[in-house]
Amino acid sequence: MSPDAFRDITIQQLEILIALVEAGSFTRAAGKLFLSQPSLTKQIQNLETAAGTRLVNRGSTGISLTPEGQILYDYAKRILRLREDAKERIGRIKEEESGHIYVSASTIPATYILPRLLSSLAQTYPEIQVHMQMHDSEETLQIVLADQAEMGFLGKEPLHKKLIVERLWKDHLVLIVPANHPLAEHESVSVKDLIGIPFVVRERGSATREIVEQCLQALCDTSLSHFNVICEMGSSEAVKEAILSGLGVSILSLFAVNRELSQGLLKAVNVSDCNMERHFSIIYKKQFPCMKYHKKFLAFVRKFQAF
């Protein structure tokens, strides 16, 4: 017997062997399996070829197993029983109420929305544990596509055939200035009013910067290259600290500055000719194996009020 040939034995052949032994004849086994008798006979012959020995004795009174056939029959029963055990265990996992969820999130949701969401989730579903990592929107997209996270939260809506994208929370981007800045006295300004003023921006790859650039181009036929950009920062927190320190002004999400606005440390000024809005979205792959606890998490996220 060739070890390689033994690997050719299939689950179907083992099922046929079991059915043959239980039925006691080729005719009855073929009827039970809805196969023609020649087809069933051929399958047993292929099994014997792969095993390298005769497995079944054919006689006028029925069939019997050779010693080798008895060994393979016993193992076949164990193999199929293990398959059913695996099926049952997987089924139980699918019905599990508890589990671990791995998410990636861009900086705004990771810093200003998800901490409150996860705190509320822990009170409602303490059996669900969420593991979160923070990246910019583009990195989050790639991490989900690479199966390094199950779900992602980001500030743009990517178009990708492998992803499901759901809008969640609406966001407004506005000009943020120090409370003592000359522009703080204005309710609104135009884009032209911002030319020449020291400006702090987010790094490339962030959804915040992408939205600002898109709106400037589409609504005002201009770009950040026309601004007096003096610094790029890797997070909204860094941009906010730069504004508070008097380094410059910037366009940020209201989520990022809500506390400072309420404390009177910063002032939000509307840019009248460049209304900047977006939605934060959740993404996951279309083929994602969604367990019961994933569904509970998604339902909770959809109902959560970010503001």
N, C-alpha and C positions, 0 to 999 in steps of 0.2 A: 504493500500500500504506500502510495506517495503522500507524504504529509501535505503537499500542496493540493493534491486532489481532494483530500479530506476537507479542506477549506471550502470546497465547492458545494458542500452540503447546505441546503437552504432550509429555512423555517417551514416553507410549504411542504418540502419533502418529509420533514419530521412529523408534520401534522398528518400527512397522508399515511405514514407508517403507523401512527397511533390509531387513526381511523380504521386502518386495515386490521390491526390486531383486535380492536374492539368489535368490529363487524364480523370477523371470522372468515370472510371470503372476499375475493376481488369484486364479485358481482354486487354484494350488499354494500361494500365500502364505496364503490363507484356511485351507486344510487344515493347514498347518504351525502356524498360530496358534490353531487350533480356533475359528475365527470363521466366520460365514456370509459368502458373497461379498458380499451387499448391505451387511452391516455393515462389512466391510473397505473397500468402495468409498466408503461414506459417510465413514469416517475420513480417507481420502485427500482427498476433496472438502473436508472441514472444514480439513485442513491447507493445501490450496491457497487456500482462502478467507482463512485467517489470514496466509498468505504474500503474498497479493495477486497471485498469478500461477499459471499452469499449471506443474506440476512433472513430471507423468508423461504421456508420449505413449502412447496405446493403439493398438495395431495388430493385424492378423490374425496376425502371427508372434510377438506378445508385447508387452512394454512396453519403453520406453526413457525416459531422463531428459532433460528440457529442460536448457539451460545453468543455469537457476535451480535446477532440481531437483538437478543434479549438485553445485552449491554446498551446498545444504541437506543433501544426502546425506553429503557429506564432513564437514560440521560435526556431523551427527547421529552419525556414527561416533566422532568425537572426544569428543563430549559423553558418550556411553555408555561410552567407554573411561575417561574421567575419573571417571564414577560407579563403575566397577569398581575404579579405583585408590583412590578414597576408601574404598570398602568394605574393600579389602585393608589399607589403612593403619589404619583403625579396628580391624580384626580383630587386627592386630599389637599395637596399644596394649592391647587387652584381655588379651593374653597376656604383657604386660610384667611382669617380676618387680620392677622398680624404679619409684619414683614419689614424688610429694609428697602428703602427707595433711594437711589443714587441720582442726584440732579446736579447740573451745572447752571450757573446763572451769571448774566452780565452784571456790571457793577451796581446799577441803579436798583434792580429788583433784589440783588443779593444783599445790598446794604440797607435799603430803606423800606422794602416791602416784605421780603421773605422772613426776616426775624419775627415780625409781628404775626405773620401768617403761621409760622411754625409753632410759635407760642400758643396760639389759639388751637392749632391742630393737636398739640400735645394734651390740651385739656379735653378735647372732644374724642380723640382717638389715641390714647397713650400707648397702644400696642403697635402703632406705626412709627418707625424710626427713619428719619430723613437725613441723608448724608449730603451736604452741599459743598461744592467747590465754586470759587468765583473766577471768572475770566471775562474778557471782553466778548462782545456779541459774536464776532467772527470765530473766535476760538471756541465758544460754546456750541456754535453750529457744527464745527468740525468734530468736537468731542462726542456729540450725540451721534453723528454719522458714523463715527469710528467705534460705537458701542462702548465708549469709556464712561458714559453716563446714560441713564435710561430716559431722562427728560431734560429739557433745557428751558430756561426763561431768558428772554432777550428782548431788546427794544426795537426790533424790526421784524418784518414778516418775510422770511426767506422763501423763495420759490424753488422747491426741490421735489422731484417726483417720488423720492423715498420717504418724505416727511408728511406728517399731519401737523398743521399749524392752526392753533386756536387763539383768537384774540381774547385778551383778558381785561386789562385796565387801561383807560385812556390817560394820556399824559400831555401836559402843556410845557413847552420850552419857552422861557422868557429871559429877557435881559436882567441880569442880577448885578447890582452895584452896591458899594458900601453905603451905609445910611447917611453918611456925610458927603457923598459924592454930588457934584452939581446936577447930574442927571436924576438924582433921587427926588428932586422937586417936580419932575415931570410924570404925568400919568402914562404918557406914551411918547415914543420917539420914532424917527424913520431910520432906515438903514444908512442913509447918507449922514445922519447925525453921528454915526458910530465910526466913520472913517477917520483915522488919525488917533483915536483914543486907544491907549494901551489895552491890548486884548489878550486874555488867557484862554486857551482852547484845550480840549481833550485830545488824546493821542489818536493817530490813525488806527482804524479797526474798531473804535467804539461806535455804537449806534447813535449816541448823542451827536458826535461830530458828523456822522454820515447824514443825519436828518438836517442838521444846520446847513451843511453844504448843499444838499438837495433843494432845500427851501430857498436859499439865497440864489441859486442858479435858476430855479423855475419861476420864482415870484419877482425877483429883483434883477435878474440877469447880471449877477455879480458872484464873487466867491471870496473865500477867506484870504486869498492872496492879495486882495485889495485892502485888507485890514492891517492894522499895526499890531501884528501878533508878536508878542514878546516872550511867550513861554508856552510850551505844551506840557500837559500834566497827565499822569497815568490813571487818575481816578477823579470822580466828582468831588470827593472829600478834599483832595489836593487843590483842585481848582477853587473850591470854596474858601479854603484857608488862604490861598493867594489873594482872593478878593478882599477878605477880612483884613489882610495885612496891607492893603492899599496897592498891591502890585498892578492891578488892572480890573477890568470888568469882563463878564463872560455871559454866554447863553447856556442856561442849565435847566434841568428838569425841576418842576416845582416840588417833586418828591424829595429832591436832594436838599432843598433849602427851607422846607416847611417850618422846621424848628427855629431857625435863625430869623425868618420873616416874622414869626409870632413874637419873638423876643426883641424885635426892632433893630437887630444888628445889621440886617441887609434889607434892601428894597428891591422889589420886582417891578420892572418897567415893561410895559407892552411895546412891542415893535409893530407899529401900526400897519406897515406895508409888507410884513413878512410873518404871517400867522403860522406858527410851528406847532403841529400836533402829531401825535403818534399813538400807537397802542403797544403795550407790552404783551407778548405772546408766549404761549407754551408750545414746545415742539417735542415730538417723539416719532419714532420710525413707524411706518405703516404696518410692518411685520412684528412690531413689539408684542411679546407675549404678556398681555395685561392680566395680572392676577386680581383677585377680589380686592386686596388692599390697595392696589394701584387704582382701581376704579373708585374706591372710596376717597382716595387722595385727590383724584381728578375732579370728582364731584365737589369736594370741599373747596378746592382752588377756584373753580368756576363761580362759586357763590361768595367768595371772600371779597369784602369791600376794602379796597386798598386805601381809600381816603376816608 
